[in-house]
Amino acid sequence: MSTAVPTPSSSAAPVPLPPRWNKAALFALAIGGFGIGTTEFVSMGLLPDIATGIGVSEPVAGHVISMYALGVVVGGPVIAALTARVPRKALLIGLMVAFTVGNAATIFAPSYGWLMASRFVAGLPHGAYFGVASLAAASLVPAGQRAKAVSMVMMGLSVANVIGVPVAAWVGQNFGWRTAFGIVTVIGLVTIVGLLRWVPELHGVKMTNPMTELGALKRSQVWLTLAVGTVGFGGMFAVYTYVSTTLTDVAGLSVAWVPLVLMIYGIGMVVGNLVGGVVADKALVPGLFVLLAAMAGVLALFVVAAHNPYTAALGVFLIGAAGSALVPGLQTRLMDVAADAQTLAAALNHAALNIANAAGAWIGGLVIAAGLGYTAPAAAGAILAVAGLFVLTFAVWRERLKAESVDLLADSGRNRNESGQTARS
């Protein structure tokens, strides 16, 4: 019997795929997220090797991480706007080709300048890929399972922290740092094959044009949702950036145990992804409030928990879970408030998270430099999460105020029509 995949009509609501094709398509999208997550974080563990291999100091080598993040911030919105008319499946494949080429160029970079350029190129597709992949995943399932489908795409990013990053880092340390990016290049090639083989043509994901996509920048709710992610996630990154030293100097763990605790953080991210997708599907906005409040509470508790190795490990798990749980809900809300500009809005989410990464690390560094100790970033992070709650509250208030205004105008129009009909009769 034939098992052909039904193709949704471009003018109709998306038609969910049969379960096995649905899962295969989501798996292919998640593999791409796995590769992106691996290449984004493995550089941090290989900085000494990269510095030695390329002939620069470790602080200078650290700029390759910043260059990748710059590629994410620049590439997400620019690619989303310029490729608005490109069919979504073709765009996903093109983005993964660019990602693979960027990582392959990293393997063969002959100098520091070429290495910086290759990391920038590898970062360019990051935000656009996750944005388009999230829209694709949401179009493949019933409306009530959109956030769960988005969480499956993000799962690749979480699993990368548990498996991809440790494995690639170990390979890079033992066989040369360039081999780590060789692994990422292979993952990129596997993703391209998976996208070609399992993902349908995605006619259910609407194509637009550059001006329509740029229209997202005129929507206050898009900016407010991005602000929630930037501010709220800044707290998580404030802790994560300095977690290794916190574990050794405050919790009293030996350096040998730090990789295990970081793996526990990755497991927390996996659990958070699963929970966040379910929560967002059941109650999107209330779920965001609950998860932001949970993040604030967990970060505040970590100030105390960090002084014991066991509670510190548990705290690291909960921080990873709380942060990751927010992503599906924020991504889904962006798709809701962006109207016809969903691709740009979804891509901007990852640009915002990279800004949160940089801002969180900067704020964490400030409080440590001020002599407040390595638990201070968690306290600062809790304050940032509370600030995220205030931003979300303001966004919801603005949204309801606008809805009430629309209802009042509609009622006024109906009353005028009724009065006119009465006068004529």
C-alpha positions as CSV (number, residue, x, y, z in Angstrom):
1,M,0.0,0.0,0.0
2,S,1.2,3.5,-0.8
3,T,2.4,5.7,2.1
4,A,2.6,9.0,0.2
5,V,2.8,12.1,2.4
6,P,-0.2,14.4,2.0
7,T,0.7,17.9,1.0
8,P,-1.3,20.7,2.6
9,S,-2.9,23.2,0.3
10,S,-1.4,26.7,0.4
11,S,-4.9,28.1,0.7
12,A,-6.1,25.7,3.4
13,A,-5.2,25.1,7.0
14,P,-2.1,22.9,7.5
15,V,-2.9,19.2,7.3
16,P,-1.0,17.2,9.9
17,L,1.1,14.4,8.5
18,P,0.6,10.7,9.4
19,P,2.3,10.1,12.8
20,R,5.4,8.3,11.5
21,W,6.1,11.0,8.9
22,N,5.3,13.7,11.4
23,K,7.9,12.3,13.8
24,A,10.5,11.8,11.1
25,A,10.1,15.4,9.9
26,L,10.4,16.7,13.5
27,F,13.5,14.5,14.0
28,A,15.1,15.9,10.9
29,L,14.5,19.5,12.1
30,A,15.8,18.6,15.6
31,I,19.1,17.1,14.1
32,G,19.8,20.6,12.7
33,G,19.3,22.1,16.2
34,F,21.6,19.5,17.6
35,G,24.4,20.5,15.2
36,I,23.8,24.2,15.9
37,G,23.9,23.7,19.6
38,T,27.0,21.7,19.4
39,T,29.0,24.2,17.3
40,E,27.7,27.1,19.5
41,F,29.0,25.8,22.8
42,V,31.9,23.5,21.9
43,S,34.2,26.5,21.2
44,M,34.0,27.4,24.9
45,G,35.5,24.1,26.0
46,L,38.2,24.2,23.3
47,L,39.4,27.8,23.7
48,P,42.9,26.8,25.1
49,D,43.4,24.4,22.2
50,I,42.1,26.9,19.6
51,A,44.4,29.6,21.0
52,T,47.5,27.3,20.9
53,G,46.6,26.0,17.4
54,I,46.0,29.3,15.8
55,G,48.8,31.1,17.6
56,V,46.9,33.7,19.7
57,S,46.2,34.3,23.4
58,E,43.2,32.7,25.0
59,P,41.3,36.0,25.5
60,V,41.9,36.8,21.8
61,A,40.7,33.3,20.8
62,G,37.6,34.1,22.9
63,H,36.5,36.5,20.2
64,V,35.6,33.6,17.9
65,I,32.7,33.0,20.3
66,S,31.6,36.6,20.0
67,M,31.9,36.5,16.2
68,Y,29.6,33.5,16.1
69,A,27.1,35.3,18.3
70,L,27.4,38.4,16.1
71,G,26.5,36.2,13.1
72,V,23.4,35.0,14.9
73,V,22.3,38.5,15.8
74,V,22.9,39.8,12.2
75,G,21.8,36.7,10.3
76,G,18.5,36.0,11.9
77,P,16.5,39.1,10.9
78,V,18.4,39.8,7.7
79,I,18.0,36.3,6.2
80,A,14.4,36.1,7.4
81,A,13.5,39.3,5.6
82,L,15.5,38.7,2.4
83,T,14.3,35.1,1.9
84,A,10.6,35.8,2.6
85,R,9.6,34.6,-0.9
86,V,11.7,31.4,-0.8
87,P,9.8,28.2,-0.3
88,R,10.2,27.1,3.3
89,K,11.7,23.7,2.7
90,A,14.2,25.0,0.2
91,L,15.1,27.8,2.7
92,L,15.7,25.2,5.5
93,I,18.0,23.2,3.3
94,G,19.8,26.4,2.1
95,L,20.4,27.5,5.7
96,M,21.8,24.1,6.7
97,V,24.1,24.2,3.6
98,A,25.4,27.6,4.7
99,F,25.9,26.3,8.3
100,T,27.8,23.2,7.0
101,V,30.0,25.3,4.8
102,G,30.8,27.7,7.7
103,N,31.8,24.8,9.9
104,A,33.8,23.1,7.1
105,A,35.7,26.4,6.6
106,T,36.5,26.4,10.3
107,I,38.3,23.1,9.9
108,F,40.6,24.5,7.2
109,A,40.9,28.1,8.5
110,P,44.7,28.9,8.0
111,S,44.8,32.0,10.2
112,Y,43.0,33.8,12.9
113,G,41.3,36.1,10.4
114,W,39.9,33.2,8.4
115,L,38.8,31.5,11.6
116,M,36.8,34.6,12.7
117,A,35.2,34.8,9.2
118,S,34.2,31.2,9.2
119,R,32.6,31.4,12.7
120,F,30.6,34.5,11.5
121,V,29.4,32.5,8.5
122,A,28.5,29.5,10.7
123,G,26.5,31.8,13.0
124,L,24.5,33.5,10.2
125,P,21.9,30.7,9.6
126,H,21.4,30.0,13.4
127,G,18.4,32.3,14.2
128,A,16.8,31.9,10.8
129,Y,17.0,28.1,10.9
130,F,15.4,27.9,14.3
131,G,12.7,30.4,13.3
132,V,11.7,28.6,10.1
133,A,12.1,25.2,11.7
134,S,9.7,26.3,14.5
135,L,7.1,27.5,12.0
136,A,7.6,24.3,10.0
137,A,7.1,22.1,13.1
138,A,4.0,24.0,14.1
139,S,2.5,23.5,10.7
140,L,2.9,19.7,10.8
141,V,0.7,19.2,13.9
142,P,-2.8,20.1,15.1
143,A,-3.2,23.6,16.5
144,G,-3.2,22.4,20.2
145,Q,0.2,20.8,19.8
146,R,2.2,23.7,18.3
147,A,4.3,24.5,21.3
148,K,5.1,20.8,21.8
149,A,6.2,20.6,18.2
150,V,8.4,23.7,18.7
151,S,9.9,22.1,21.8
152,M,10.9,19.1,19.7
153,V,12.9,21.3,17.4
154,M,14.5,23.0,20.4
155,M,15.2,19.6,21.9
156,G,18.1,19.2,19.5
157,L,19.7,22.3,21.1
158,S,19.2,20.8,24.6
159,V,20.5,17.4,23.8
160,A,23.6,19.0,22.3
161,N,24.5,20.2,25.8
162,V,24.2,16.6,27.1
163,I,25.9,14.6,24.3
164,G,27.1,16.7,21.4
165,V,29.2,19.3,23.2
166,P,30.9,16.8,25.6
167,V,31.7,14.3,22.8
168,A,32.9,17.0,20.4
169,A,35.0,18.6,23.1
170,W,36.6,15.3,24.1
171,V,37.4,14.5,20.4
172,G,38.8,18.0,19.9
173,Q,41.0,17.8,23.0
174,N,42.4,14.4,22.0
175,F,42.6,14.6,18.2
176,G,42.9,18.3,17.6
177,W,40.3,21.1,17.9
178,R,39.6,21.1,14.2
179,T,38.2,17.6,14.4
180,A,35.4,18.9,16.7
181,F,34.1,21.1,13.9
182,G,34.5,18.1,11.5
183,I,31.9,16.3,13.6
184,V,29.6,19.3,13.4
185,T,30.1,19.4,9.6
186,V,29.0,15.7,9.4
187,I,25.9,16.5,11.5
188,G,25.1,19.3,9.0
189,L,25.4,16.9,6.1
190,V,23.1,14.4,7.9
191,T,20.6,17.1,8.5
192,I,20.5,18.1,4.9
193,V,19.8,14.5,3.9
194,G,17.1,14.3,6.6
195,L,15.4,17.5,5.4
196,L,15.4,16.3,1.8
197,R,14.1,12.9,2.8
198,W,11.5,13.5,5.5
199,V,10.3,17.1,5.5
200,P,7.4,17.8,3.1
201,E,7.1,21.0,0.9
202,L,5.6,22.9,3.8
203,H,2.9,24.7,1.8
204,G,1.1,25.3,5.0
205,V,3.8,27.8,6.1
206,K,2.8,31.0,4.4
207,M,5.4,32.8,2.3
208,T,5.4,36.6,2.4
209,N,7.7,39.4,1.1
210,P,10.5,41.4,2.7
211,M,8.3,44.4,3.5
212,T,5.7,42.2,5.2
213,E,8.3,40.5,7.3
214,L,9.8,43.8,8.2
215,G,6.4,44.8,9.4
216,A,7.1,42.7,12.5
217,L,9.3,45.5,13.7
218,K,6.3,47.8,13.8
219,R,4.4,45.6,16.3
220,S,4.9,46.5,19.9
221,Q,3.9,43.0,21.1
222,V,6.8,41.6,19.1
223,W,9.3,43.9,20.7
224,L,7.8,43.3,24.2
225,T,8.0,39.5,23.8
226,L,11.6,39.8,22.6
227,A,12.3,42.0,25.7
228,V,10.8,39.3,28.0
229,G,13.3,36.8,26.5
230,T,16.2,39.2,26.6
231,V,15.7,40.3,30.2
232,G,14.4,37.0,31.6
233,F,17.1,34.8,30.0
234,G,19.9,37.2,31.0
235,G,19.6,35.8,34.5
236,M,20.2,32.3,33.4
237,F,23.3,33.2,31.4
238,A,24.6,35.4,34.2
239,V,24.9,32.2,36.3
240,Y,25.9,29.8,33.5
241,T,28.8,31.9,32.3
242,Y,30.6,31.6,35.7
243,V,29.2,28.3,36.9
244,S,32.5,26.4,36.7
245,T,34.2,28.7,39.1
246,T,31.1,28.8,41.3
247,L,31.1,25.0,41.5
248,T,34.8,24.8,42.5
249,D,35.3,27.9,44.6
250,V,31.9,28.0,46.4
251,A,30.4,24.5,46.3
252,G,33.8,22.9,46.8
253,L,33.7,20.5,43.9
254,S,36.9,19.3,42.3
255,V,37.5,20.3,38.7
256,A,37.0,16.7,37.6
257,W,33.4,16.8,38.6
258,V,32.5,20.0,36.8
259,P,31.8,18.4,33.4
260,L,29.3,16.0,35.1
261,V,27.4,18.9,36.6
262,L,27.4,20.7,33.3
263,M,25.9,17.5,31.8
264,I,23.3,17.7,34.5
265,Y,22.5,21.2,33.3
266,G,22.0,19.9,29.8
267,I,19.6,17.2,31.2
268,G,17.7,19.9,32.9
269,M,17.4,21.7,29.5
270,V,16.0,18.5,28.0
271,V,13.4,18.1,30.8
272,G,12.6,21.8,30.6
273,N,11.9,21.6,26.8
274,L,9.4,18.8,27.3
275,V,7.7,20.5,30.2
276,G,7.7,23.9,28.5
277,G,6.0,22.6,25.4
278,V,3.2,21.0,27.3
279,V,2.6,24.0,29.6
280,A,2.5,26.4,26.6
281,D,0.0,24.3,24.7
282,K,-2.3,24.2,27.8
283,A,-2.1,27.9,28.7
284,L,0.4,30.0,26.8
285,V,0.5,33.3,28.6
286,P,-0.3,32.0,32.1
287,G,2.4,29.4,31.5
288,L,5.0,32.1,30.7
289,F,4.1,33.8,34.0
290,V,4.5,30.6,36.0
291,L,7.8,29.7,34.3
292,L,9.4,33.2,34.7
293,A,8.4,33.1,38.4
294,A,9.9,29.7,38.7
295,M,13.2,30.9,37.1
296,A,13.3,33.9,39.6
297,G,12.7,31.5,42.5
298,V,15.3,29.0,41.4
299,L,18.0,31.6,40.8
300,A,17.3,33.2,44.2
301,L,17.6,29.8,45.9
302,F,20.9,29.1,44.1
303,V,22.5,31.9,46.1
304,V,22.2,29.6,49.1
305,A,22.3,26.2,47.3
306,A,25.6,27.0,45.7
307,H,27.4,26.5,49.0
308,N,26.8,22.7,49.0
309,P,27.9,20.4,46.2
310,Y,24.7,18.4,46.2
311,T,22.3,21.3,46.3
312,A,24.5,23.2,43.8
313,A,24.1,20.3,41.3
314,L,20.4,20.3,41.9
315,G,20.3,24.0,41.4
316,V,22.2,23.8,38.2
317,F,19.6,21.2,36.9
318,L,16.7,23.4,37.9
319,I,18.2,26.5,36.3
320,G,18.7,24.6,33.0
321,A,15.1,23.3,33.2
322,A,13.5,26.7,34.0
323,G,15.4,28.5,31.3
324,S,14.8,25.9,28.6
325,A,11.1,25.6,29.5
326,L,10.5,29.2,28.5
327,V,11.7,28.8,25.0
328,P,8.7,27.0,23.4
329,G,6.3,29.4,24.9
330,L,8.2,32.5,23.9
331,Q,8.6,31.2,20.3
332,T,4.9,30.3,20.1
333,R,3.8,33.7,21.4
334,L,6.1,35.5,18.9
335,M,4.4,33.5,16.1
336,D,1.0,34.6,17.5
337,V,1.7,38.3,17.8
338,A,3.7,38.7,14.5
339,A,0.6,38.1,12.2
340,D,2.0,37.8,8.7
341,A,5.7,38.4,9.7
342,Q,6.2,35.1,11.6
343,T,9.5,34.1,10.1
344,L,11.3,37.3,11.1
345,A,9.7,37.4,14.5
346,A,10.7,33.7,15.2
347,A,14.2,34.4,14.0
348,L,14.5,37.5,16.2
349,N,13.8,35.3,19.2
350,H,17.3,33.7,18.9
351,A,18.9,37.0,18.3
352,A,17.3,38.2,21.5
353,L,18.6,35.1,23.4
354,N,22.1,35.7,22.1
355,I,21.9,39.3,23.3
356,A,20.7,37.9,26.7
357,N,23.8,35.6,26.7
358,A,26.1,38.6,26.2
359,A,24.2,40.9,28.7
360,G,23.9,38.2,31.3
361,A,27.7,37.4,31.2
362,W,28.4,41.1,31.4
363,I,26.1,41.7,34.4
364,G,27.5,38.6,36.1
365,G,31.0,39.9,35.6
366,L,30.1,43.3,37.0
367,V,28.8,41.9,40.3
368,I,31.7,39.6,40.7
369,A,34.2,42.4,39.9
370,A,32.4,44.5,42.6
371,G,33.5,42.0,45.2
372,L,30.1,40.4,45.8
373,G,31.3,36.9,45.1
374,Y,30.4,34.1,42.7
375,T,26.8,33.7,44.1
376,A,26.0,37.3,43.2
377,P,25.3,36.5,39.5
378,A,22.4,34.3,40.7
379,A,21.0,37.1,42.8
380,A,21.3,39.5,39.9
381,G,19.7,36.8,37.6
382,A,16.7,36.5,40.0
383,I,16.2,40.3,39.7
384,L,16.4,40.1,35.9
385,A,13.8,37.3,35.9
386,V,11.5,39.4,38.0
387,A,12.1,42.3,35.6
388,G,11.0,39.9,32.8
389,L,7.8,39.3,34.7
390,F,7.1,43.0,34.8
391,V,7.7,43.3,31.0
392,L,5.3,40.4,30.4
393,T,2.7,42.0,32.6
394,F,3.0,45.3,30.7
395,A,2.7,43.4,27.4
396,V,-0.5,41.6,28.4
397,W,-2.0,44.8,29.8
398,R,-1.3,46.6,26.5
399,E,-2.8,43.7,24.6
400,R,-6.0,43.6,26.6
401,L,-6.3,47.4,26.4
402,K,-6.1,47.3,22.6
403,A,-8.6,44.4,22.5
404,E,-11.0,46.4,24.7
405,S,-10.6,49.4,22.4
406,V,-11.4,47.3,19.3
407,D,-14.5,45.9,21.1
408,L,-15.7,49.4,22.0
409,L,-15.3,50.6,18.4
410,A,-17.1,47.5,17.1
411,D,-20.0,48.1,19.6
412,S,-20.1,51.8,18.6
413,G,-20.3,50.8,14.9
414,R,-23.2,48.4,15.6
415,N,-25.1,51.0,17.6
416,R,-24.8,53.5,14.7
417,N,-26.0,50.9,12.2
418,E,-29.0,50.0,14.4
419,S,-29.8,53.7,14.9
420,G,-29.7,54.3,11.2
421,Q,-32.0,51.4,10.5
422,T,-34.5,52.6,13.1
423,A,-34.5,56.1,11.7
424,R,-35.1,54.7,8.2
425,S,-38.0,52.5,9.3
